[in-house]
Amino acid sequence: MTQIVFHSTNRLITLGIGLMLMLNSCKSEFNSEKIIPENVILEESWFNSISPNPDIDQVNNLMKKDSSLTQIIVGAILGVSKSSPVDSAVLHYLSDSINLRLKDSCEKAFSNFDWNKSLGLPLARLKADFPEKSVPAFYTLITGFNYGIFYFQDQYGLDAIGIGKEMFLGNTALYDHLSITNPNFSSYINRTFNTTHLPEKIITAIVVDILPDPPSNRLLDYILNEGKKLYLIKKWMPELADSTWFETTQDQFLWTKNNELDIWRFLLTDKLIYKNSSKDIANLTQPAPHSMGMPPEAPGRAINYIGYKIIENYMKSTGASCKDLALEKDYDKILQSSKYKPR
C-alpha cells in the first residue's frame, strides 16, 4: 500500500497563508453580491414550554399545533407506545428535572447565537440555486441527547428541521461522560457539538435532503457524493473557516490539503476507489478518529477532500449548474469531465 508522506512544517505555513488569501477572496466576492438574506423562521414553543409546572391547556394546544413534531417527540424521543397516554408523557417530558437543567445550559450556550445572521445568507444562496426548494422552518427542543438535527415534514407537508439544542452546548463534561458508553460522543465527534458548527450542520442536512443517494456501492460514488456536499456547503457558506467546513482541526485540514496527491495515490492502490465495499465506505467516508490505512495524522474522512476537489474541477470544467450537479449520477462521467489532477 502506498506510503503517505507527511510534508514539512514550512510547507504547511505556506499553505496556511495561501488559504487565508483564498478565504479573503471568497469573502470579497460574496460581499459584493446583491442577495437578500432569507428570514429564518424559528419555532421555539417546545423548548420554551419546558418548565417546572407546564400548563395542561397550553400543552394540548401545542401538541395540536405541531402535530407532526408531537409524533416524533412521543415516538422517537420518548419511546411511548400507541397504547400509552400521550398527554401525560408529554407533560412529564416538559417538567422533567433533567430537561429543566438542560434548558438552562442551552440558554447560556445559545445566548449570543444570531439565527438570521448565521443562516440568512446561506439559505438565500441555496434558494437561488434551487428556487423550487422551500426554506424550512426550524423547531428547537430537547431530545435527550438522541438527535442533533433531523428533517421532517410539518402537519402541512412543508419542510421543517428539528434541532436538539442540548447537542450544541460546546465544551462540556456532559459529552465526555456520555462517551463512556456511547461512541457517538467520542472526542473527534463532540468537538463539533457547538453553535459554531451548527449553521454548517443545518446546511449539510438540507444538502443531504437535496442529493439523491449514490447509484452504486463503489467507493468512487460515495467519495463524489461527499464531494458534492462539501462543494455546495462551501458555495453557500464561503465565510466558514475550513476547519469548520471540513469538521477537523485546522492542523488536520492543512495535513489533508498538503497530502492531496498521496491520498489520491492511496485511493488508486489496488484500484481501491473502484471497489464495491460497504466496509471501506464506512471506514473512509464517515466520521472516524483517523483514516484507515493512512498515517495517524490523517483525520477521518480525509478522502472526502479528494471528492470535493474533483467536484470543484468538474464545475469549473463543465460550467454545470448546482441543480445539474445534484442530479448527475454518472460518477465516471464526473471524474472524466473534471480533468482532475491532484497537487
C-alpha positions as CSV (number, residue, x, y, z in Angstrom):
1,M,0.0,0.0,0.0
2,T,1.3,3.5,-0.9
3,Q,3.1,5.3,1.9
4,I,1.6,8.8,2.5
5,V,4.4,11.3,3.3
6,F,3.9,14.0,5.8
7,H,5.4,17.2,4.5
8,S,7.3,19.8,6.4
9,T,6.0,22.5,8.7
10,N,7.3,25.2,6.5
11,R,5.2,23.9,3.7
12,L,2.2,23.9,6.0
13,I,2.7,27.5,6.9
14,T,2.9,28.5,3.3
15,L,-0.3,26.7,2.6
16,G,-1.9,28.4,5.6
17,I,-1.1,31.8,4.1
18,G,-2.5,30.7,0.8
19,L,-5.7,29.6,2.4
20,M,-6.1,32.9,4.1
21,L,-5.7,34.7,0.8
22,M,-8.3,32.4,-0.8
23,L,-10.8,32.9,2.0
24,N,-10.4,36.7,1.8
25,S,-11.0,36.5,-1.9
26,C,-14.2,34.4,-1.4
27,K,-15.4,36.9,1.2
28,S,-15.0,39.9,-1.0
29,E,-16.7,38.1,-3.9
30,F,-19.8,37.3,-1.8
31,N,-19.8,40.6,0.0
32,S,-20.4,42.2,-3.4
33,E,-23.3,40.0,-4.3
34,K,-26.7,41.6,-4.2
35,I,-28.8,39.0,-2.4
36,I,-31.4,39.4,0.2
37,P,-31.0,37.1,3.2
38,E,-33.9,34.8,4.0
39,N,-35.8,35.4,7.2
40,V,-35.2,32.5,9.5
41,I,-38.5,31.0,10.8
42,L,-37.7,29.9,14.3
43,E,-40.3,28.0,16.4
44,E,-39.2,27.6,20.0
45,S,-42.5,26.7,21.5
46,W,-41.5,23.2,22.5
47,F,-38.2,24.4,24.0
48,N,-39.7,27.3,25.9
49,S,-42.6,25.1,27.2
50,I,-40.1,23.2,29.3
51,S,-40.9,24.5,32.8
52,P,-41.5,23.1,36.4
53,N,-45.3,23.4,36.0
54,P,-46.4,23.3,32.4
55,D,-49.9,24.3,31.7
56,I,-52.0,21.4,30.5
57,D,-54.2,23.5,28.2
58,Q,-51.1,25.1,26.6
59,V,-49.5,21.7,26.2
60,N,-52.6,20.3,24.5
61,N,-52.7,23.3,22.1
62,L,-49.0,22.9,21.4
63,M,-49.5,19.2,20.6
64,K,-52.3,20.0,18.1
65,K,-50.4,22.9,16.6
66,D,-47.2,20.9,15.9
67,S,-48.8,17.5,15.5
68,S,-46.0,16.1,13.3
69,L,-43.3,17.1,15.8
70,T,-45.5,15.8,18.6
71,Q,-45.4,12.3,16.9
72,I,-41.6,12.5,16.7
73,I,-41.2,13.5,20.3
74,V,-43.6,10.9,21.6
75,G,-42.4,8.0,19.4
76,A,-38.7,8.6,18.6
77,I,-37.6,10.6,21.6
78,L,-39.8,9.4,24.5
79,G,-40.5,5.9,23.1
80,V,-44.1,6.0,24.1
81,S,-46.3,3.2,22.6
82,K,-49.5,3.9,20.8
83,S,-51.5,2.4,23.7
84,S,-50.0,4.7,26.3
85,P,-51.5,8.1,27.2
86,V,-49.7,10.7,25.2
87,D,-50.5,13.9,27.2
88,S,-49.1,12.5,30.5
89,A,-45.9,11.5,28.7
90,V,-45.5,15.0,27.2
91,L,-46.2,16.7,30.5
92,H,-43.5,14.6,32.1
93,Y,-41.1,15.4,29.3
94,L,-41.7,19.2,29.7
95,S,-41.4,19.1,33.5
96,D,-38.5,16.6,33.8
97,S,-35.8,17.9,36.1
98,I,-33.0,16.8,33.7
99,N,-34.6,18.7,30.8
100,L,-35.0,21.8,33.1
101,R,-31.3,21.8,33.8
102,L,-30.5,21.2,30.1
103,K,-32.7,24.1,29.2
104,D,-30.7,26.4,31.4
105,S,-27.4,25.1,29.9
106,C,-28.8,25.6,26.3
107,E,-29.9,29.1,27.0
108,K,-26.4,30.0,28.1
109,A,-24.8,28.3,25.1
110,F,-27.2,30.0,22.6
111,S,-27.2,33.4,24.3
112,N,-25.1,35.0,21.6
113,F,-26.3,32.9,18.6
114,D,-27.9,35.0,15.9
115,W,-30.1,32.8,13.7
116,N,-30.7,35.3,10.9
117,K,-27.1,36.4,10.8
118,S,-25.8,32.8,10.7
119,L,-28.3,31.3,8.3
120,G,-30.0,34.2,6.3
121,L,-27.4,34.4,3.5
122,P,-26.7,30.7,3.2
123,L,-30.4,30.0,2.9
124,A,-30.8,32.7,0.3
125,R,-27.9,31.3,-1.8
126,L,-29.4,27.9,-1.5
127,K,-32.8,29.2,-2.7
128,A,-31.1,31.0,-5.6
129,D,-29.6,27.7,-6.9
130,F,-32.7,25.6,-6.0
131,P,-35.7,28.0,-6.3
132,E,-38.2,25.1,-6.0
133,K,-36.7,24.1,-2.7
134,S,-38.7,25.5,0.2
135,V,-36.8,27.1,3.1
136,P,-37.5,25.0,6.2
137,A,-38.8,26.3,9.5
138,F,-36.6,25.5,12.5
139,Y,-38.0,23.9,15.6
140,T,-35.9,23.8,18.8
141,L,-36.4,21.2,21.5
142,I,-34.6,18.9,24.0
143,T,-34.1,15.4,22.6
144,G,-32.4,13.6,25.4
145,F,-29.1,13.6,23.6
146,N,-30.7,11.5,20.8
147,Y,-30.8,13.9,17.8
148,G,-28.8,17.0,16.9
149,I,-30.6,17.8,13.6
150,F,-33.4,16.0,11.9
151,Y,-35.5,16.7,8.8
152,F,-39.3,16.2,8.9
153,Q,-42.5,17.4,7.3
154,D,-44.8,19.5,9.4
155,Q,-48.5,19.0,9.6
156,Y,-49.0,21.0,6.4
157,G,-46.4,18.9,4.5
158,L,-43.8,21.7,4.5
159,D,-40.1,21.2,5.1
160,A,-39.0,21.6,8.7
161,I,-35.9,20.9,10.7
162,G,-35.8,19.9,14.3
163,I,-32.8,20.9,16.4
164,G,-31.9,19.3,19.7
165,K,-30.3,22.2,21.5
166,E,-28.5,20.1,24.1
167,M,-26.4,18.7,21.2
168,F,-24.7,22.1,20.7
169,L,-23.6,23.0,24.2
170,G,-19.9,23.4,23.4
171,N,-17.1,22.3,25.7
172,T,-18.9,20.4,28.4
173,A,-18.1,17.5,30.6
174,L,-21.6,16.1,29.8
175,Y,-20.3,14.8,26.4
176,D,-17.2,13.2,28.0
177,H,-19.4,11.4,30.4
178,L,-21.7,10.2,27.7
179,S,-18.7,9.0,25.6
180,I,-18.0,6.3,28.2
181,T,-21.0,4.2,26.9
182,N,-21.8,5.9,23.6
183,P,-19.2,6.2,20.8
184,N,-21.4,8.9,19.2
185,F,-19.9,11.2,21.8
186,S,-16.3,10.4,21.2
187,S,-14.0,13.5,21.3
188,Y,-13.4,13.6,17.5
189,I,-17.2,13.9,17.1
190,N,-18.3,16.0,20.0
191,R,-15.7,18.7,19.3
192,T,-18.3,19.9,16.7
193,F,-21.2,20.0,19.1
194,N,-21.3,23.8,19.4
195,T,-23.1,26.8,17.9
196,T,-20.1,27.5,15.7
197,H,-20.7,24.3,13.8
198,L,-24.5,24.4,14.0
199,P,-25.1,26.5,10.8
200,E,-22.8,24.2,8.8
201,K,-24.6,21.1,10.1
202,I,-28.0,22.6,9.3
203,I,-27.0,23.4,5.7
204,T,-25.5,19.9,5.5
205,A,-28.9,18.4,6.5
206,I,-30.6,20.4,3.7
207,V,-27.9,19.3,1.2
208,V,-28.4,15.6,2.1
209,D,-32.1,16.0,1.5
210,I,-31.4,17.5,-1.9
211,L,-28.9,15.0,-3.2
212,P,-30.0,11.5,-4.4
213,D,-28.3,8.5,-2.9
214,P,-25.2,7.2,-4.8
215,P,-26.3,4.8,-7.6
216,S,-23.9,2.0,-6.6
217,N,-21.8,0.8,-3.7
218,R,-18.5,1.8,-5.2
219,L,-16.2,3.9,-3.1
220,L,-15.9,6.4,-6.0
221,D,-19.6,7.1,-6.0
222,Y,-19.6,7.8,-2.2
223,I,-16.5,10.0,-2.4
224,L,-18.0,12.1,-5.1
225,N,-21.3,12.3,-3.3
226,E,-19.5,13.6,-0.2
227,G,-17.6,16.0,-2.6
228,K,-21.0,17.3,-3.8
229,K,-22.0,18.0,-0.2
230,L,-18.8,19.8,0.6
231,Y,-18.9,21.8,-2.7
232,L,-22.5,23.1,-2.1
233,I,-21.8,23.9,1.6
234,K,-18.6,25.8,0.5
235,K,-20.6,27.7,-2.2
236,W,-23.4,28.7,0.2
237,M,-21.2,29.4,3.2
238,P,-17.9,30.8,1.9
239,E,-17.3,32.6,5.2
240,L,-16.8,29.3,7.1
241,A,-13.4,28.5,8.4
242,D,-12.0,25.5,6.6
243,S,-11.7,23.6,9.9
244,T,-15.5,24.1,10.5
245,W,-16.4,23.3,6.9
246,F,-14.4,20.1,6.9
247,E,-15.1,19.3,10.6
248,T,-11.5,18.9,11.6
249,T,-8.9,20.8,13.5
250,Q,-7.0,23.4,11.4
251,D,-3.8,21.3,11.5
252,Q,-5.8,18.2,10.3
253,F,-7.2,20.2,7.4
254,L,-3.8,21.5,6.4
255,W,-2.4,18.0,6.6
256,T,-5.2,16.8,4.3
257,K,-4.7,19.6,1.8
258,N,-1.0,19.2,1.8
259,N,-1.2,15.5,1.2
260,E,-3.8,15.6,-1.6
261,L,-1.5,13.8,-4.1
262,D,-0.6,11.0,-1.7
263,I,-4.2,10.5,-0.7
264,W,-5.1,10.1,-4.4
265,R,-2.3,7.6,-4.8
266,F,-3.7,5.7,-1.8
267,L,-7.1,5.5,-3.5
268,L,-5.6,4.2,-6.7
269,T,-3.7,1.5,-4.9
270,D,-5.2,-1.9,-5.9
271,K,-8.0,0.2,-7.6
272,L,-9.5,0.8,-4.1
273,I,-11.5,3.7,-5.5
274,Y,-13.5,1.4,-7.8
275,K,-14.2,-1.4,-5.3
276,N,-17.7,-2.2,-4.0
277,S,-17.1,-2.3,-0.3
278,S,-19.6,-1.1,2.4
279,K,-16.8,-1.6,4.9
280,D,-14.4,0.8,3.1
281,I,-17.2,3.3,2.6
282,A,-18.0,3.4,6.3
283,N,-14.4,3.4,7.4
284,L,-13.1,6.1,4.9
285,T,-16.0,8.5,4.2
286,Q,-17.8,8.6,7.6
287,P,-16.6,10.2,10.9
288,A,-13.7,8.4,12.5
289,P,-10.7,9.3,14.8
290,H,-8.4,8.8,11.8
291,S,-8.4,7.5,8.2
292,M,-7.9,3.7,8.0
293,G,-4.7,2.8,6.1
294,M,-3.2,6.3,6.4
295,P,-0.7,7.8,8.9
296,P,-2.0,8.7,12.3
297,E,-2.0,12.4,11.3
298,A,-4.7,11.7,8.7
299,P,-8.2,12.8,10.1
300,G,-11.2,10.7,9.5
301,R,-12.9,11.3,6.1
302,A,-9.7,12.7,4.6
303,I,-10.6,11.1,1.2
304,N,-13.7,13.3,1.1
305,Y,-11.4,16.2,0.3
306,I,-10.5,14.4,-2.9
307,G,-14.2,14.2,-3.7
308,Y,-14.5,17.9,-3.2
309,K,-11.5,18.7,-5.4
310,I,-12.9,16.5,-8.2
311,I,-16.3,18.2,-8.0
312,E,-14.7,21.7,-7.9
313,N,-12.8,20.8,-11.0
314,Y,-15.9,19.4,-12.7
315,M,-17.9,22.5,-12.1
316,K,-15.1,24.7,-13.5
317,S,-14.6,22.5,-16.5
318,T,-18.2,22.0,-17.5
319,G,-20.0,25.1,-16.2
320,A,-22.7,22.9,-14.8
321,S,-25.4,24.4,-12.5
322,C,-25.8,23.2,-8.9
323,K,-29.0,21.6,-9.9
324,D,-27.2,19.7,-12.7
325,L,-24.6,18.6,-10.3
326,A,-27.2,17.3,-7.8
327,L,-29.0,15.3,-10.4
328,E,-25.9,13.9,-12.2
329,K,-25.4,10.2,-11.1
330,D,-22.8,9.2,-13.7
331,Y,-19.8,9.4,-11.4
332,D,-17.4,8.0,-14.0
333,K,-18.5,10.9,-16.3
334,I,-17.9,13.4,-13.5
335,L,-14.4,12.1,-12.8
336,Q,-13.5,12.1,-16.5
337,S,-15.0,15.5,-17.2
338,S,-13.3,17.0,-14.2
339,K,-9.9,16.5,-15.6
340,Y,-8.8,16.2,-12.1
341,K,-5.0,16.4,-11.4
342,P,-4.0,16.2,-7.7
343,R,-1.5,18.6,-6.4
